[in-house]
Amino acid sequence: MKRSHQETSVEEEAPSIEGSGCGGGDDNMDELLAVLGYKVRSSDMADVAQKLEQLEMVLSNDIGSSNNALNDTVHYNPSDLSGWAHSMLSELNYYPDLDPTRICDLRPIQDDDECCSSSNSNKRIRLGAWCDSVSSDSTRSVVLIEETGVRLVQALVACAEAVQHENLSLADALVKRVGTLAASQAGAMGKVATYFAEALARRIYRIHPSSAAIDPSFEEILQMNFYDSCPYLKFAHFTANQAILEAVTTSRGVHVIDLGLNQGMQWPALMQALALRPGGPPSFRLTGVGTLSNRDGIQELGWKLAQLAHAIGVEFEFSGLTTERLSDLEPDMFETRPDSETLVVNSVFELHPVLSQPGSIEKLLATVKAVKPSIVTVVEQEANHNGAVFLDRFNEALHYYSSLFDSLEDGVVIPSQDRVMSEIYLGRQILNVVAAEGIDRIERHETLSQWRKRMGSAGFDPVNLGSDAFKQASLLLALSGGGDGYRVEENDGSLMLAWQTKPLIAASAWKLAAELRR
Amino acid sequence: MVEKSNNKRQRVNQVPKFSINDHHDVLVEILRRLDGPSLCSAACVCRLWSAVARNDSIWEELCFRQVSPRPSLSLRSVVSALGGYRCLYFLCIRPVLARLPKLRWTRDQLQFSLSLYCVHYYERLYVGAWLGDAPPSSLMFLRKPVNVV
């Protein structure tokens, strides 16, 4: 009881037993523990302490295999420390001389009247107050322990530190502990922690996720779902479109080069706005850049966009380019017509992967400069996930993705398929940021200030996004739910989408620096 | 006396009965002045009224009620190509107004709704035949119940 204990989630209460066993208080409950929410009879203190020590031993030796056992059963309300420890131990088969009558003998907790309604052989007990978020048919439960969230973050950071210092055996032990804690944490924090734990495990065991491992049609479904269910991509597209519209107000022809075509969801809205331009629509040419594996898809996409353009009366031309790397693009591939067309270059989340190869971003920006665009629209994640030190990247990413996952939580108890798919989409980014290295690590997000420096040194000047873009973005976010958590912020002419004051996405526009425009 | 009342009866019999259902154009003019919920109720009165209420000009009037300047002809052709004003109202405008009841309905908001409508049209084109039970919809964010904090 007086030994110093290793950190486990329950045991911090144990040291307070020393010298506090005064007999007063209601029903013989220990006063100090009662303040923390634990109901332990003073006479049981030694017994509880002993059980907790045994539990700690069992858990630290056995954590891999006991994970499943703990997840599948339902436990007593941990306020009743004695009963809880007892049931945990018996689940882990540590207590061979289990006395079945003891289960029903334990004092019921006032606010949980289902505690003792079990039979001796059946240890599946429903916890009323703790289970209101789970359907009554479910036999899983959430063992809610106070402050697990804080402990979870501490464990994650400790594990990352161990990885940073190449202390892989410690990291291994910690990552398993994170896994257990994460599984019992409800809500966004638990999900984020699970992804980070998996990423750390991959890093420790050197299983590098290959970025090409996913089926392209599944990738497409994930992206469309991410577009549909949360406002991030919509914000990116609508803001970039507004900047483009303002730059081409007097043009007779518009040529857009999209560095990441994906499903082309950005362009219908732009075409519609161009169709309704006072004075009639300009001709619209789209050159979309896609990946090599998707040649037929790009062709199809062009047809669909052409159909839309025909329906709304916009003269449309489409060409698709496929390339493995954006830096391989050359200016003459785009067949620009500078006399009749205003050129626009658009990049939504496409610049940061280029940073994985040294020298590539400079080459790409030089190519962009060489085609002489009137405006370049750039939307990127607002985070620094490209630092040289792993631990710094890890901490930034943890903060960033916690916010993102939090914004996806819509208060609905049973997660919809859409939300799950959005989480998978983001989870893959987490895996890449934490577990990948070198060329494979493509999620090299950088902040707006870092991009400003890059664009500035490449020969671009910033363009202010204007109040129309701000108003449209505000309207979009107001419609997107999230209970007012989304905000648009203006940052020196660029717009940022923030969740609960943490900026997550930054949209900016650029033009060629003055001396180059002539 | 009897003769007078006979004349009166004859006069009454000679006045033709007026039924609004015989005059669709008048009915359209009346429906054009209704607000959204009333128009939806009117469309449920009978089959004839339901068919008349599908007249897109009624819904066009509803969409542009507080917006000035009035829409151009090009707008009408764009909207009808994308599916018409009635669908625009149900898919985009009504959910927006429901989500933000205090919103001042101006040209900007209308433009925004049109953009959403266009994205929706394209998404249906792009996805084509969908084998699952719930095709993706870019407008789902307008329909999902929202936590009002």
Interface residues (C-beta under 8 A of the other chain):
Chain A: I221 M224 N225 Y227 D228 S229 C230 P231 K234 F238 Q263 G264 M265 P268 A269 M271 Q272 A273 A275 L276 P278 G280 L301 K304 L305 Q307 L308 A311 I312 G313 D410 G411 V412 Q417 D418 D468 K471 Q472 L475 L476 A478 L479 S480 G481 G482 G483 D484 G485
Chain B: S72 S74 L75 S77 V78 A81 L82 V96 R99 L100 D108 Q109 Q111 F112 L114 S115 L116 Y117 C118 V119 Y121 Y122 E123 L125 Y126 V127 A134 P136 S137 S138 M140 F141 L142 K144 P145 V146 N147 V148 V149
